[in-house]
Amino acid sequence: MPSAEQILTVVVPTKNVAGKIGRLLDSLLSVRLAAREIGTDIQIIVQDGMSVDGTQSLVRGRLEVGDALISAPDKGIYQAMNRAVKVAVGRWIMFMGADDRILMTVICSRLSQVVDPAVMLIVGDAKRGDGVIRGRWGWRLLYAHSVNHQACIYRRSVFEHLSYPEEYLLASDYWLNLKLYLERARVLEWRGEVVSDYGTDGISSTQARLAMREEMKVRRRLLGAFGICANLVKAAKLRCAR
């Protein structure tokens, strides 16, 4: 294990992504070098779903002592994330797709400045194409997923009592964030600060309709009658926008 504290664990679920994971690995190297300048480090966990395109060999050549490449069949990205969390050692955890990258190189320095142990989640902004997805915590979560998963940094202790529901294909991160909101978890917002570059090739970008249907199911599950009303409001707004 590295002698420096691994303040941040970055979890990357993968399957046959050899052609696009390179820029993520490059960004993680930059984060690691910046972390070591202040006496900390990061842990990288790649949870691979039995890739056959050379992904594992590519990743293995970029990992260091303390990192992990775990290869096993899985039922989807959320099962992969849940498995990876069990071996995470970082004080904080964030989740990245193979086509994403971390833009805030000094993220470990920023995390070392968070001294309030009650903060369970940090929410920033994410770049997407030529635009920026603004992370907004609060009542908006009752109607939509108003934060970007790749710009969320969770305290590891969150996963001592919560995990991603594995029945969803795309909306389990919304479930987790809405659950934390309902639990009144303390959240630190890094407003106006871009944490990551959110790739547009991932499943959440290419299957937007499925994501919306699953988010409606999450609201019904966690909010009951209010969730049904929120879904009706959401549907009405979408019809008016057409």
C-alpha positions as CSV (number, residue, x, y, z in Angstrom):
1,M,0.0,0.0,0.0
2,P,1.2,3.6,-0.6
3,S,2.6,5.4,2.4
4,A,0.5,8.4,1.8
5,E,-3.2,8.5,2.7
6,Q,-5.4,7.7,-0.3
7,I,-7.9,10.5,0.3
8,L,-9.9,9.7,-2.8
9,T,-11.0,6.4,-4.4
10,V,-12.1,6.6,-8.1
11,V,-14.3,3.7,-9.1
12,V,-14.5,3.0,-12.9
13,P,-16.9,0.2,-14.1
14,T,-15.7,-1.0,-17.5
15,K,-16.5,-3.5,-20.2
16,N,-14.8,-3.5,-23.6
17,V,-13.7,0.1,-23.5
18,A,-10.1,-0.1,-24.7
19,G,-10.7,2.4,-27.4
20,K,-11.9,5.2,-25.1
21,I,-10.6,4.8,-21.6
22,G,-7.2,6.4,-22.3
23,R,-8.2,10.0,-21.6
24,L,-9.7,9.0,-18.3
25,L,-6.5,7.2,-17.2
26,D,-4.5,10.3,-18.3
27,S,-6.7,12.5,-16.2
28,L,-6.3,10.2,-13.2
29,L,-2.5,10.3,-13.6
30,S,-2.7,14.1,-13.4
31,V,-4.8,14.0,-10.3
32,R,-2.4,11.5,-8.7
33,L,0.6,13.6,-9.4
34,A,-1.1,16.7,-7.9
35,A,-2.2,14.7,-4.9
36,R,1.4,13.5,-4.2
37,E,2.6,17.1,-4.2
38,I,0.6,17.7,-1.0
39,G,1.4,14.3,0.6
40,T,-1.7,12.4,-0.3
41,D,-2.7,9.9,-3.0
42,I,-5.7,8.4,-4.8
43,Q,-6.8,4.8,-5.2
44,I,-8.1,3.7,-8.6
45,I,-10.5,0.7,-8.7
46,V,-11.5,-0.6,-12.2
47,Q,-14.3,-3.1,-11.9
48,D,-14.3,-4.8,-15.2
49,G,-17.1,-7.0,-16.6
50,M,-14.9,-9.6,-18.3
51,S,-13.7,-7.4,-21.2
52,V,-12.3,-9.2,-24.2
53,D,-10.9,-6.3,-26.2
54,G,-7.7,-5.6,-24.3
55,T,-9.2,-3.3,-21.7
56,Q,-7.7,-5.2,-18.8
57,S,-4.2,-5.2,-20.3
58,L,-4.4,-1.5,-20.9
59,V,-5.7,-0.7,-17.4
60,R,-3.2,-3.1,-15.7
61,G,-0.3,-1.2,-17.3
62,R,-1.5,2.1,-15.8
63,L,-2.3,1.0,-12.2
64,E,0.0,1.2,-9.2
65,V,0.4,-0.4,-5.8
66,G,-2.8,0.2,-3.9
67,D,-5.0,0.3,-7.0
68,A,-7.2,-2.6,-8.1
69,L,-8.4,-4.2,-11.3
70,I,-11.2,-6.6,-10.5
71,S,-12.6,-8.8,-13.3
72,A,-15.9,-10.6,-12.8
73,P,-19.3,-11.0,-14.6
74,D,-21.9,-8.5,-13.5
75,K,-25.5,-7.6,-14.1
76,G,-24.8,-3.9,-14.8
77,I,-22.8,-0.9,-13.7
78,Y,-24.5,-0.5,-10.3
79,Q,-23.6,-4.1,-9.3
80,A,-20.1,-3.3,-10.4
81,M,-20.0,-0.1,-8.4
82,N,-21.4,-1.9,-5.3
83,R,-18.6,-4.5,-5.5
84,A,-15.9,-1.9,-5.9
85,V,-17.0,0.2,-3.0
86,K,-16.4,-2.9,-0.7
87,V,-12.7,-2.7,-1.4
88,A,-12.4,1.2,-1.4
89,V,-10.1,2.7,1.1
90,G,-10.3,6.4,0.3
91,R,-12.0,8.8,2.6
92,W,-14.0,10.0,-0.4
93,I,-15.4,8.1,-3.4
94,M,-16.3,9.2,-6.9
95,F,-17.5,7.2,-9.9
96,M,-16.4,7.8,-13.4
97,G,-17.3,6.2,-16.7
98,A,-14.7,5.1,-19.2
99,D,-15.4,8.1,-21.5
100,D,-15.3,10.6,-18.6
101,R,-12.4,12.4,-17.1
102,I,-11.6,14.5,-14.0
103,L,-10.9,18.1,-14.9
104,M,-10.3,19.4,-11.3
105,T,-6.7,18.2,-11.1
106,V,-6.3,19.6,-7.5
107,I,-9.3,17.8,-6.3
108,C,-7.4,16.0,-3.5
109,S,-6.2,19.4,-2.2
110,R,-9.8,20.6,-2.1
111,L,-10.9,17.5,-0.3
112,S,-8.2,17.8,2.3
113,Q,-9.7,21.2,3.2
114,V,-13.1,19.7,4.0
115,V,-12.8,19.3,7.8
116,D,-16.5,19.0,8.7
117,P,-17.1,15.2,9.4
118,A,-20.8,15.7,8.9
119,V,-20.4,16.5,5.2
120,M,-21.6,13.3,3.4
121,L,-21.5,14.5,-0.2
122,I,-19.9,17.2,-2.3
123,V,-21.6,18.3,-5.5
124,G,-19.9,20.2,-8.3
125,D,-20.5,21.0,-11.9
126,A,-19.7,18.8,-14.9
127,K,-18.7,19.8,-18.5
128,R,-20.6,18.1,-21.3
129,G,-19.7,18.9,-24.8
130,D,-19.6,22.7,-25.1
131,G,-21.9,23.2,-22.1
132,V,-21.8,22.8,-18.4
133,I,-24.2,20.7,-16.2
134,R,-24.8,22.8,-13.1
135,G,-25.1,20.7,-9.9
136,R,-28.0,21.9,-7.8
137,W,-28.8,20.2,-4.5
138,G,-32.1,20.7,-2.8
139,W,-35.8,20.6,-3.6
140,R,-35.2,20.2,-7.3
141,L,-34.3,16.6,-6.6
142,L,-38.0,15.9,-5.9
143,Y,-38.7,16.5,-9.6
144,A,-35.6,15.6,-11.4
145,H,-32.0,14.4,-11.0
146,S,-30.5,17.9,-10.6
147,V,-26.9,16.8,-10.0
148,N,-24.5,14.9,-12.3
149,H,-23.1,11.7,-10.9
150,Q,-19.6,12.3,-12.2
151,A,-19.5,15.5,-10.3
152,C,-20.6,13.9,-7.0
153,I,-18.0,12.9,-4.4
154,Y,-19.3,10.7,-1.5
155,R,-17.9,10.2,1.9
156,R,-17.1,6.5,2.0
157,S,-19.2,6.0,5.2
158,V,-22.3,6.7,3.1
159,F,-22.0,3.2,1.7
160,E,-22.0,1.6,5.2
161,H,-25.8,1.9,5.2
162,L,-26.6,2.6,1.5
163,S,-25.9,0.9,-1.8
164,Y,-27.0,1.3,-5.4
165,P,-30.2,-0.6,-6.1
166,E,-29.3,-3.1,-8.8
167,E,-32.7,-3.4,-10.4
168,Y,-32.2,-0.1,-12.3
169,L,-30.1,0.2,-15.4
170,L,-29.6,4.0,-15.2
171,A,-31.3,5.6,-12.3
172,S,-29.7,4.1,-9.2
173,D,-27.5,7.2,-8.7
174,Y,-30.7,9.3,-8.6
175,W,-32.1,6.9,-6.0
176,L,-29.0,7.3,-3.9
177,N,-29.0,11.1,-4.1
178,L,-32.7,11.5,-3.5
179,K,-32.3,9.1,-0.5
180,L,-29.5,11.3,0.9
181,Y,-31.7,14.4,0.4
182,L,-34.6,12.8,2.3
183,E,-32.2,11.7,5.1
184,R,-31.2,15.4,5.3
185,A,-27.5,14.5,4.7
186,R,-25.2,17.5,4.9
187,V,-24.0,18.4,1.4
188,L,-21.3,20.8,0.4
189,E,-21.8,22.5,-3.0
190,W,-18.9,23.6,-5.1
191,R,-20.9,26.0,-7.2
192,G,-19.4,27.2,-10.4
193,E,-16.6,24.7,-10.1
194,V,-16.3,22.1,-12.9
195,V,-15.1,18.8,-11.4
196,S,-15.4,16.5,-14.4
197,D,-15.9,16.1,-18.2
198,Y,-19.0,14.0,-18.7
199,G,-18.7,11.8,-21.8
200,T,-21.5,11.6,-24.2
201,D,-21.0,7.9,-25.3
202,G,-22.2,6.4,-22.1
203,I,-25.5,4.5,-21.7
204,S,-27.1,7.3,-19.6
205,S,-26.6,9.7,-22.6
206,T,-27.7,7.3,-25.3
207,Q,-30.8,6.0,-23.5
208,A,-32.4,9.2,-22.2
209,R,-36.0,7.9,-22.4
210,L,-35.2,4.9,-20.3
211,A,-33.4,7.1,-17.8
212,M,-36.5,9.3,-17.5
213,R,-38.8,6.3,-17.0
214,E,-36.6,4.9,-14.3
215,E,-36.4,8.2,-12.6
216,M,-40.2,8.3,-12.4
217,K,-40.1,4.8,-10.8
218,V,-37.6,6.1,-8.2
219,R,-39.9,9.1,-7.3
220,R,-42.8,6.7,-6.9
221,R,-40.7,4.4,-4.7
222,L,-39.2,7.0,-2.4
223,L,-41.9,9.7,-2.4
224,G,-45.2,7.8,-2.7
225,A,-48.2,9.9,-3.6
226,F,-46.0,13.0,-3.9
227,G,-43.8,11.2,-6.3
228,I,-46.8,10.4,-8.5
229,C,-47.7,14.1,-8.5
230,A,-44.1,15.1,-9.3
231,N,-44.1,12.8,-12.2
232,L,-47.3,14.3,-13.6
233,V,-45.8,17.8,-13.3
234,K,-42.6,16.6,-15.0
235,A,-44.6,15.0,-17.8
236,A,-46.7,18.2,-18.3
237,K,-43.6,20.3,-18.6
238,L,-42.1,18.0,-21.2
239,R,-45.3,18.2,-23.3
240,C,-45.3,22.0,-23.1
241,A,-41.6,22.1,-24.2
242,R,-42.3,20.1,-27.4
